Amino acid sequence: MLMIRCPHCEETLPELEFAYAGEAHIDRPVRPEELSDEEWRNFLFIRTNERGLHFERWRHIHGCARFFNAVRDTVSDQFLTTYKSGTPRPTEDELKELAK
Amino acid sequence: MTHFSAFSLLRNSLSGHKNWPKQWPDAAPKSEYDVIIVGAGGHGLGAAYYLAKEHGITNVAVIEKGWLGGGNTGRNTTIIRSNYLYDESAGLYDHAVDLWDGLSQELNYNVMFSQRGVMMLAHNVHDVQSFKRHIHANRLNGVDNKWISPEEAKAICPPLDISPTARYPVMGAAFQQRAGTARHDAVAWGYARAAAARGVDIIQNCPVLSIRRGTDGAVKGVETGKGFIKAKKVAVSAAGNTSVVMQTADVQLPLESFPLQALVSEPVKPIMPCVVMSNSVHAYISQSDKGELVIGSGTDQYISYSQRGGLPLIEHTVAAICEIFPIFRRMRMLRKWGGIVDVTPDRSAILGKTPVKGLYVNCGWGTGGFKATPGAAHVLAHTVAKDEPHPINAPFTLERFQTGRLIDEAAAAAVAH
C-alpha cells in the first residue's frame, strides 16, 4: 500500500485515506470561447501519462479533505515529495536532490 | 511448421514427446522491413499474421521489449464477450467473437476457446434497467444476450448465492451464451507460430526506444535496443506503454496507464461452469481448465507502470467474491499480479491512422483488450495494408477526441470491461 504524506496535516498515512485526482498543473483556459477544437482536446483529454516522475493531484478525502500535489515515480510508485496546491512545482534540481 | 493432428500426437508419443521441433525461430532483426509492429502481444502477432495471410505482406517484424505474450496478453483473465452497448463497439467485439469461433482450426493451434457463457449479475434496480437496455441494444445489433431470473442464474451456476438476505442480492442477470474464455498464452503462441510460418520475424528482448521520422514527417523506422531498423510502415500495439512510444514520434494520445490486477486460487475440481461478472461490486470470476479460480479486480486509482498494483483492491474484490459465492470463503489464493492498461477518456479503443504518415496505432483497450484480439488484429492489418481503416474500425479514430464524436462506453458501462 502506498504511504502518502499530506502537506496540510503533516502526517504520512495509508493510501486508503486519499483519492487520486489526476495530473497536476493543468491550467483552465482563461478565455474558453477563444479555444480551437485542438486546444480543447488537449485541455480535456491529453495527459503526459509520464513513465517516470509524474506531477499529480491527490485529495486527503478521509482527513482534512483538501487537495494537494505530489511528485511520484510511476515505475517504482515511490513518492518524492508532496506540496500544497498553489505553490510552484519543484525544480529539476530539487527533484534530483529528493531522488538521492 | 509441424502440422498438429491426432496422428502427429500419436507419432510423437512413441518417442516420449521429446522430438517436437521449435514452433517458431527467435529471429535477429534485418536492416529493413515493409511493416514493423511494436509489441508482440496477441494484437500485434495477430496483425502480423493477417498482414501475411490476407494482404500478402510478409516482410514484417514484430518487435517486443520482453518476451512474447508477456504483457497484458499473459496477464488478463481470458474473458471473451461482445455485449457492448453502442453499435460501433458491438460491431468490433462481435467481429472478434466471430473470429474466435474457428481460430483453433485456422491456426492449427488449440486456443481452447470455450463458449461457456458470461453472466452479468444485477444487484439493484438500476442494474436491472441498464442490463435490460443493453440486452435490447445487443439483440438489435444481432449480438446474443438474454435476461435470466435469479433461479435460472442459480441453475446455470450453482455456487451462486441468490438468497434474498444476501449482502449483494441477485435480482437477475444478463447472459451471453456465445461468450466465454480462451487460453491466453495459446493465442499469442498460435499467432506467433502461424505468422512465423509465413515469413514474419518475431524479435524478442528488443525494446523500441523511439520512432524515427524523416524530414518530410513520414515514418522512417525505429530505434531499438539492437540498433536502427528501417521500415515503410510502423504499427504500435504496445498497450500501457503505447503513449511512451508514440511521444517519440510527436503524437500525443489521450491515454492514461493504470495497473489492473487479477489473482488465482489453488486448483480445485470443476465448480464454476461459466464466467460470472458483477459490475456493481467490481468482481469477476471463472475457472481455468487447470482448475484455478481466476478472479479479476479493478484498476488502481493512480497511473503507474509498476505491473503490481495495491493490495486494497484485491481485498475489496475477494470480499465481494466471498459474499456472492459463500462456498469460496475458505479457498486459498495462490498468486496475484498486475498488468498496465491504457485507458481512453471514453473507454473505447483507438485503432487506425495517426497524423504521421506510415504510423498506425492500436491502443486504448483499457481493461478489455483480450476479448478483441482476433478482431483488432484483423482490422489493424487491413488498416496498415490499405492505408485506410476497415469499416469496422473506422469510428475508432484518434480524431474523435477533437471532433467530439466519442464512443462513450464509459458512460454506458461505468465499469471495467
Interface residues (C-beta under 8 A of the other chain):
Chain A: M1 L2 E15 L16 A19 Y20 D37 E38 W40 R41 N42 L44 F45 I46 R47 N49 E50 R51 H54 E56 R72 T74 V75 S76 D77
Chain B: N241 S243 V244 Q252 L253 P254 L255 E256 S257 Q301 Y302 I303 S304 Y305 S306 R308 G310 L311 P312 P345 F401 Q402 T403
